[in-house]
């Protein structure tokens, strides 16, 4: 019988999401921001990093991958919603982090779904 579970702390997508989250949370230290931009990037970055740890610990959690995707969309939209599009560094950080997070989440969903269903992911 084939192995039906994936070991925790192994999926590269979750490690990538963790790095994106940490870098996003720390980015106000190196980019020009206002209070709204700084708080938005710190909060969304910390939440992304925390859900990445959740995904790493529980590789069959499909919900955590969906949360990553939602956080990526929120990061992408944040410069317009929170009004910091004039701050080039902060805006581009949010846009790039958002796109990368959505891409990583989309690539992790099939593997997480397979583990969740008890199938072997190839």
C-alpha positions in Angstrom: 0.0 0.0 0.0 1.3 3.5 -0.9 2.0 6.1 1.8 -1.0 8.3 2.2 0.4 11.1 4.3 2.9 13.8 3.6 5.4 14.5 6.4 5.1 17.8 8.1 7.6 20.6 7.7 8.4 19.5 4.1 6.3 21.4 1.6 8.4 24.1 -0.1 5.3 26.3 -0.8 4.7 26.7 2.9 8.3 27.6 3.6 8.1 30.2 0.8 4.9 31.6 2.3 6.7 31.8 5.7 9.6 33.8 4.1 7.1 36.1 2.2 5.2 36.7 5.5 8.3 37.5 7.5 9.8 39.8 4.8 6.4 41.6 4.4 6.2 42.1 8.2 9.7 43.5 8.3 9.5 45.6 5.2 8.4 48.8 6.9 11.9 48.9 8.4 13.4 49.5 5.0 10.6 51.2 3.0 9.0 54.6 3.4 5.5 54.1 4.9 2.8 55.9 6.8 1.0 54.4 9.8 -1.6 52.6 7.6 0.9 51.0 5.3 3.2 49.9 8.1 0.4 48.4 10.2 -1.2 46.7 7.2 2.1 45.1 6.1 3.1 44.1 9.6 -0.3 42.5 10.4 -0.8 40.7 7.1 2.8 39.6 7.2 2.6 38.2 10.7 -0.7 36.5 9.9 0.8 35.0 6.7 3.8 33.7 8.6 1.5 32.2 11.3 -0.7 30.4 8.8 2.5 29.2 7.1 3.5 27.5 10.3 0.1 26.0 10.6 0.4 24.6 7.0 3.9 23.3 7.7 2.7 21.5 10.9 -0.4 20.1 9.3 0.3 19.4 5.6 -3.3 18.1 5.0 -4.9 21.4 6.0 -6.6 22.7 2.9 -8.0 25.6 4.8 -4.6 27.1 5.6 -3.8 27.2 1.9 -7.0 29.0 1.1 -6.1 31.5 3.9 -2.8 32.0 2.2 -4.6 32.8 -1.1 -7.0 35.3 0.7 -4.1 37.0 2.4 -2.3 37.3 -0.9 -5.3 39.0 -2.4 -5.6 41.3 0.6 -1.9 42.2 0.3 -2.3 43.0 -3.4 -5.3 45.2 -2.8 -4.0 46.9 0.4 -2.2 49.9 -1.3 -5.5 51.0 -2.9 -7.7 50.2 0.1 -5.4 51.6 2.7 -4.4 54.6 0.6 -0.6 54.2 0.2 -0.2 53.9 -3.5 1.9 57.0 -3.5 4.5 55.2 -1.5 6.3 53.3 -4.2 8.3 51.0 -2.0 5.5 50.0 0.2 3.1 49.6 -2.7 5.4 47.4 -4.7 6.2 45.3 -1.6 2.5 44.7 -1.1 1.9 43.9 -4.8 4.8 41.6 -5.2 4.2 39.8 -1.9 0.5 39.4 -2.8 1.1 37.9 -6.2 3.8 35.6 -4.9 1.5 34.5 -2.0 -1.4 33.7 -4.3 0.9 31.8 -6.7 2.4 29.8 -3.8 -1.0 29.0 -2.3 -2.4 27.9 -5.7 0.6 25.6 -6.2 0.1 24.1 -2.7 -3.6 23.4 -2.9 -3.4 20.2 -5.0 -0.9 18.6 -2.6 -2.8 19.7 0.5 -6.0 18.4 -1.0 -4.4 15.1 -1.9 -3.1 14.6 1.6 -6.4 15.7 3.1 -8.2 13.1 1.0 -5.7 10.4 1.9 -4.3 10.1 -1.7 -0.7 10.2 -2.7 0.4 13.5 -4.2 2.7 13.2 -7.2 
